[in-house]
Amino acid sequence: MILTLFKESLWQQFGAGINMLRNAITMWPDEKWEHPRKFFDMAYHTLFFLDYYLTNPPEGFNPPLPFTLLSEMPQDRIDDIMPDRVYTKQEMLDYADACRKKCYAVIDGLTEENIQARWIEPDGSRNLLMIEMVMLNMRHVQHHAAQMNMMLRNEIGDAPGWISRAN
């Protein structure tokens, strides 16, 4: 019972954060999508790591095509990964939707046993309980969604509204 309530609450908050990220990507002006690249780079970084942090063990991670494959990047350089090209806004929104589904599946699949599993970075730099990695991931998404909303306010004087729970 407690685990079910916890998973529902965790999903409502994590899903809301992903929705806010998606709304920021949607609102960014099309004519500014490629130049300057700072907004795109932040969106890519956020989605890439959202996907990566949901993968346990992380050695098995490869983002869906057409996104950059990790096999092309040494594992100790994952923080420096840059996309092969500027993906379209629709490709990024599709990636956000795929990450949202993956996130829901990970949270829905939490059990008394696997919630205590370890998420260990291949280079050993992170060694966390899976539940802590899920929470770290949620905070990472929220952090960058807020930065992207600030960029929107500075660029166009507007930003998406607050979402309190996943829809």
N, C-alpha and C positions, 0 to 999 in steps of 0.2 A: 504493500500500500504506500509506504513512504517513498520507495524507489519510483513508483508510478507518478506520484505527485511531483517528485523532484525532476523527473524527466520531462513532464508536461511544462513545468515552470522554466526549466533550462531551455527547452525548445522555444517557448513563447518569447523569451528574451533574446536568444541567439538568432532566431528567425527574424525578429524585429530589426536587429542590427544588420542582417543581410539585406532586408528590405530597404533599410535606409541607405545602405551602400548602393543598391540597385537604383534607387530613386535619384541619388546624386549623379550616377553615370548617365541616367536618362536625361537629366536636366542640363548637363553640360552642353553648351552650344556646339552644334555640328561643325560650324565653321572654325572652331577653335580646337577640334578634336586632336589634330596632329601638331599644331603649333600654337603656343608652346607645348611641349610634351609633358610637362610636369604633372598635369592632371591625369593623362593617360598612364604615365609611368606609375603613379600612385595607385590607380585602379588596377593595373596589371599586377603590381606587387601584392596588393591586398587579396585579390582573387587567387593568385598563384599560391600564396602561403595559407590561405583559407583551405584550399584543396590539399596542400601538402600536410598541414597539421592534422587533417582528418584521416590521414592514412597511417595505419599501424600494422606492421612495422613500416617506417618511412622509407626503407630501402626499396620497397615495392612501388614507390610513387612514380608515376609518369602522367603528366596532365593530358587531357584529351586533345586529340588533333583539332585544330592546327597549332596548338600552343607548344612552346619550346619543350623539347624532351630533355629530361635530366641526364639521359645517357650521354648527352653532348657536353655536359658540365661536370667537372670534378666535384665530388660531394663536399669537399671542404670549401668550395666557392659558391655554395647555393645562395648565400645572401647577396651575391653580386650578379645573380642571373638577370639578364635583360632579354626581352623578346626579340625574335628574329626580324620582326617588322611591327608596324603599328597596326594592331587589329582593329577592325571596324567596331563601331559602337554596338552593332547588333551581335557581333561575335562575342564581345565582352558581356553583353546582357545574357546571351545564351550560356556563357561560362558561369555567370552568377547564378542562373537558374539551375545548372547542373550541380554547382557547389551547394546550393540550398537543399536540393534533393539528397545529396550525399550527407550533408550535415544532419538532416532529419533522420536518415537511416542510421547514422552512427549513434545519435542520441536515443532513438527508439530501440536500438539494439543493445543498449547498456544493460548489464545484468550485475548481480551481486559479485560475480566472479570477475568479469572483464572490466568493470569500473576500477578495479585495483591493478589492472595490467600496467606495465611500464611502457611509456613512449620514450624510446631512446634514440637520440640523434645519431646517425652513423659515425660521426666523428667524436661522439661521447660528450659533446658540449651541453646537451640537455638530457636529463634522465628524470622524467616526471611520471606521476600516476596519470593514466589516461584521462581521468576526470579533470585533473589539473590542466592537462594540455587542452582539453575542450574549453575550459574557462579562459586560459591564456589566449586561445584562438578567438574567442568571443570578444575579449578586450582589445585584441589586435584589430579586428574588424571595426569595432566601435571607434577606436582611436583614429583610424584612417578615414572612416565615413565622416567623422566630425571635421577632420582637416579638409576633406573635399567639400563639405558644406561651407566652411570658411572661405575656401577658394571661390566657390560659387557666389557667396555674398560679396566678395571683393570684385569679382569679374562682372556679374550681372545684377547685383543688388538684391538677390533673392536666393533661396535655398529650399529644399523640400522640408515639409513639416516633420515634427517628431512622430515616431510610431512607437506606441507603448507595448504592443504585443504583436506577434506574428499573425498574419491573416491566413 
